[in-house]
Amino acid sequence: MEMVTVGCRLMNGVDLRVNDSTTIRLNGKNKAIVIGADCGYTQVDKALMDEWFERKGKHSPLVQSKIIFYHEQAESTQSIAREYSAIPTGFDPLPQNDGNIRGA
């Protein structure tokens, strides 16, 4: 069975429904081994991931906004994650050190 490494930039990951009986659960940033990682990584069967991409992924906002991506080589997936880390997901945490915020 050929595997791919899927990167997910959401904090808690996401479940991708391939068909009525199959769901792929992707790890998010909170499951990453390294604190402050760019994303979470999951090993997925290539045939399942390709099927999801063909059915739903092409038009999914998760793919279009570069929140979910995959490659056959883990190192390439990590490189893509570093490249995409500067692109906001819309689910990024708010800055906590903004000087314009005053306490109550």
C-alpha positions in Angstrom: 0.0 0.0 0.0 1.5 3.3 -1.1 1.2 6.2 1.4 1.3 10.0 1.2 2.0 12.5 4.0 -0.9 15.0 4.4 -0.3 18.3 6.1 -3.2 20.1 7.9 -2.8 23.7 9.1 -5.9 23.7 11.3 -5.3 23.6 15.1 -7.5 20.5 15.7 -7.3 18.8 12.4 -10.2 17.8 10.3 -12.2 14.7 9.1 -12.4 14.3 5.3 -15.3 12.2 4.1 -14.2 10.2 1.1 -17.5 8.4 0.5 -20.4 7.2 2.6 -18.4 4.6 4.4 -14.9 6.0 4.6 -13.5 9.0 6.5 -9.9 10.2 6.8 -9.0 11.9 10.1 -6.1 14.4 9.7 -4.0 15.5 12.6 -3.8 19.3 13.2 -1.2 21.5 14.8 -2.1 20.4 18.3 -1.0 16.8 17.4 2.4 18.0 16.2 5.4 16.6 18.0 7.2 20.0 17.8 5.6 22.9 19.7 5.0 25.7 17.3 5.0 23.5 14.3 3.6 24.8 11.0 1.0 22.0 10.8 0.1 18.4 11.8 1.1 15.5 9.6 -0.8 12.3 8.9 0.2 9.2 6.8 -2.7 8.3 4.5 -3.3 5.6 1.9 -2.5 7.3 -1.5 -5.5 5.8 -3.2 -7.9 7.2 -0.6 -6.4 10.6 -0.6 -6.4 10.7 -4.4 -10.1 9.6 -4.4 -11.0 12.4 -1.9 -9.1 15.0 -4.0 -10.8 13.9 -7.2 -14.3 13.9 -5.7 -14.2 16.9 -3.4 -10.7 18.3 -2.9 -10.3 20.1 -6.2 -13.1 22.6 -5.2 -12.6 22.5 -1.4 -11.8 25.8 0.3 -9.4 23.7 2.5 -7.3 23.0 -0.5 -7.7 26.3 -2.3 -6.6 28.3 0.8 -3.7 25.9 1.3 -4.9 24.5 4.6 -4.6 20.9 3.4 -1.9 19.6 1.1 -0.1 16.3 0.5 2.9 14.8 -1.2 4.4 11.3 -1.6 7.6 12.4 0.3 7.4 13.5 3.9 10.2 16.0 3.4 8.4 17.7 0.5 5.2 18.0 2.6 7.3 19.6 5.4 8.8 22.0 2.9 5.4 22.9 1.6 4.2 23.6 5.1 7.1 26.0 5.7 6.3 27.8 2.5 2.6 28.1 3.3 3.1 29.1 7.0 3.1 32.8 6.0 -0.3 32.5 4.4 -3.1 33.2 6.9 -5.7 30.4 7.2 -8.5 32.5 8.8 -8.2 30.2 11.8 -4.9 31.7 13.1 -4.7 32.8 16.8 -5.0 36.5 17.5 -1.9 38.3 18.5 -1.6 38.6 22.3 1.1 41.3 22.4 -0.6 44.1 20.5 0.2 47.5 22.2 -3.2 49.0 21.3 -5.1 46.6 23.6 -5.7 48.0 27.0 -6.8 46.1 30.1 -10.2 46.6 31.7 
